[in-house]
Amino acid sequence: MPAPRTVLLTGAAGGLGTLMRELLPDHGYDLRLFDLRPVEGAPDAIVADLADKEAVREAVRGVDAIVHLAGISLEAPFEKILKANIEGTYNLYEAARAEGVRRTVFASSHHAVGYTLRPQGDDPLIPVGTPRRPDTFYGLSKSFGEDLAQFYRDKYGMETVSVRIGSCFPEPTSVRMLSVWLSPADGARLFHAALTAEDVGHTVVYGSSANTRLWWDLSTARALGYEPQDDSEPYAAQLVAEQGELDPGNPAHARLGGHFVTDPPIWPY
C-alpha cells in the first residue's frame, strides 16, 4: 500500500516509543504522538488515557495508520492490565473502526508465547503458528490483542500487523537478549514494512534483528518486506564472558519468556 503519511504513535513517551518517534520520521512519516504522560520535547503531543474514549477517538481522527505501543509493558495485577492493555486496546480499535483507519501495527510481545521452550542445538526456529503460552498477565494481554486484531479483520476488514517484539534497546544487555534483540534501526524498518506492505489482513510476525543466535522464524516479517540489517553477535563475547552461557536447566533460560516465567519484573506505576 502507499506509505501512510500521518501515523498515530501511542505510547510515545515510553522507551520504545521514544526510539520510534526519533526514527520513524526518517521513513517519511508525520507522527501524531499520544501518551498518558507528557512527551518530552513534544508540546503538541496528546496527553490522555486510553480509557478516555472521546480523547482516543479525537487522536485517531484523520490519521492514515496507527502504531500502537501504549500500555503496561511489564507484569502487573490483572486489574491494571485489564484497564490499560485490554480495555485500552479495545478502545483504540473501536475508535479506528469508527474513523475509518484501516491499518494498525500492534505491539504484541514474545511473552504471548513465553512458556514455549527455546530452541537448542539443531532444533528448528519457533514458528509464528506455535500455540500461544503467555507467561504473565502481560503476555495474556498481548494474546488478547492478537485475537482482537483478528476479530476486527474478520468482522470489519481492518488490517493489523501484530509484532511479537523481542527486546528493543540500543544494544543487548544479557546473553539471553542476544537471541531476541531488535535494534532500534531494525525496529523502525520492521514498523515501516508493517505499515506499507500490501494485503496484510492480520499478520503475526516476530520482531527481532537477524541475530546469529536467533530463536524464532522471521519469515512472515521478511514477507512484508522487512530486511533486518543488524545482528547481536558483536556483543556476544563480552556478555558471555561476564554472564556465562545459558543453562538449559534453569527455567528462566529454557523458556522463551526468560525471567518473566520465574520472576517477572513488576510495573512500577
N, C-alpha and C positions, 0 to 999 in steps of 0.2 A: 504494500500500500504506500501511497505517498507519505513522506515523512511528516508527521503531525508537527505543527509549529508551536502551539501553546499547550503545555503539559502541566497538569496539576501534580505537584510533588508533595505528598503528605509525609509527615514525619521529618520535615525539612531541618529541624533543629537537632535531630539525633545524630549519632555517629555516622551511620551510612548515609543519611540524608545530607549531612554536611559535605561528605565526599562527593555525592552525586550532584548537589547544587553547584559545585565548583567545576565538575567535569562534563555534565550533560550539555551545557550551552555550547561546548566545542563541537558537538554533533549537530548543532543547528536549532536547538530548542529555546523557546522563551518559557521560562518556568514561572508558574504561579505557586507560591510557597504557602504551606499550611502546616501548623503545628499547635499543640496545646500550650507550648511555651514560646516566648518571643524568639525570633530567629536573628542571631547576631549579625549586624551589618545589613539587615533587610527590613527597613521600617515599613515597607508595604506588604509584608507577609501577613497572612490571615492567621490570627491567634484565636483559636476556637477549639472546642471539644467535639470529637466525632459523635458524641451523644446529642449535640445540638443540630437537629435535623435541618432547620432553616439555614444555619450557617454553612452546613455541609452542602446543601443544595446551591446556595449562592456561590460557594467556592467552585463547584463543578460547572456552573453555568458558563457556556461559551468556550470551554476548553476542547481541544481535539482528542486528548487522551489523558490517562491518569497513571502515575506511578505511585502505588500505594505502599509506603514504608511505615506508616504510623502504627502505633500500638505498643504494647508491652513486649520487650524483646528478651526477657528472662523469665524465670518461673515466678509465680505469684499465686496468692489464693484464688480459687476458682471464681469468686465473685468479681474480683478485679479483672481477670482475664475475660470473663463474660462481657463486662461492660466495654472494655477497651478494644479487644480483639475480635470478639464475636458480634456483639451488637453494633460496634463501631464500623466493622467491615460491611455488615448488612446495610447500615445507614448509607454508606458510601455507594454501594451498588444500587440501592433504590434511587438515590439522587442521580446517579449516572443514567439509569434507565429513564427516569423522568425527563432528563435534559438531553437525551439522545446521544450520549457519549458511548461510542461503540467499542473502544479498545481500552483495556486496563492491563497493567503489569502489576501482578500481586506478589509481594514479598512473602513467599512461603519460606520454609526452612527445612533443612535436613533433619531437624528434630521431629518432623512429622513421621520419619522412619527411624527414629533414634535407637530403638531396641534391635534393629537389624544388625546382625553380625557383620563386621567389616571383612573385606576380602583378605586372605592371607595366601602367601605363596603364589600358586598358579590359579587361584580362584578367579572366576570371571568378575568383571566390574558389575556393580549393583545397578540393575536397570531401573528406569523410571517406574515401570509397572510392578515393582516389588510391593507386596502388601504393606500398607501403612501400619507402623507400630510406634505411635508417639511416645516420647519418653517423659513428658511433663504435661501439665495443663496447657503450658505454652505451645508445645508441639501439637496437642489436641486441637488448639485453636487454629493452627495452620492447616490441619487436616480439614477442619470445618471450612476454612477459606477456600480450599481447593474444591470442595463439594459445592460450596455456594457459587463459585465461578462456573462450574459445570451446569448447575441448575439454571443460572442466568443465561448461559449459552443455549441450553435446550429449550427454555421457555420463551426467551426474549431475543435470541440471536446475537447477544453481546459476546464479544471476543475477549479472552484473557490468556495471557501467558503467566502461569504460576511458576515462579523461580524458587526452587529449594536452595536457598543461599547457604553456602558453607560459612566461612569466616572472612569477612571483607575488612582488611586492615592494611595499612601501608606495607607491612611485612609480617610474616608469620612469627608467632611468639612461642610456639611449642612444637614438639616433634609430631604430635597428632595433627596440628594445623598444617603441616607440610602436605597432607593429603587432601585437605578441604579448603585450602586458601584460595580466595578470589582477590586478585589485586584490584585496587580501585580503578585502574585504567581498563582492565578486563571487565569489571562490573559495569562501567559506562558502555563498553562495547556490547555487552550482553543486553542491557536495557535498550540500547539503540536498536539492536536486532529484533528484540521483542516488540518494539513499538512500530517497526516498519515492515516486518515480514507479512507476506500475503496469506490470507485464509488460515489463520492460526486456530480458529474455533476455540477450544480450550486445550492448550498445550501445556504440559508439565515438563520442566527442564531442571536439571541440576545446575547450580551456579558456582563454578569454580574456574580457576585458571587451568591451563594444560599441564598440571603437575606431574612430574615423573612418578610420584607415589600416589597417584590418583586412585580413589576408591570407587568412583561411580562413573556411569556411562554418560558422556556428554553428547551423544549422537543427536538427541532431539534438540539440544541447544544449537549444535552446528547446523542442523537442518533449517533453522531460522536465518542462517547467515552469520552466526557468531563465529568469529575466528580469534580465539584467545592467543595472546602474544607472550604471556608470562608463565613462569614455572618457579615453584618454590625451592627447587633443588639447590640453587646457590646459597641458601640459608641453612641447608641440612647439616653440614659438617659441624658448625658451631653449636647448633641446637642439640644434636645427638651427643656431642662431647659434654655439654652441660647437663643434659637430662637423661641420656641413655635411650636406647631403642624402646619401642612399645612392648609391653609384656602382655601376651595374649591371655594369660591367666588373670589379669586384672580386668574386672568388668568395665571400668572406665576406659580401658584401652581396646577391649574386644568388641564393644558395641559402637555403632556409627555415631551415637549421640555423645560419646565421651563422658565427661563428668556430669553431664545433665542426667545420666542414668543413675549415678551413685550419690551425687551431692550437688544438685543444681544450684547455680547462682540465683540469688533472690533479687527481684526488682526492688530498688531502694525507695521508691516513692509511694 
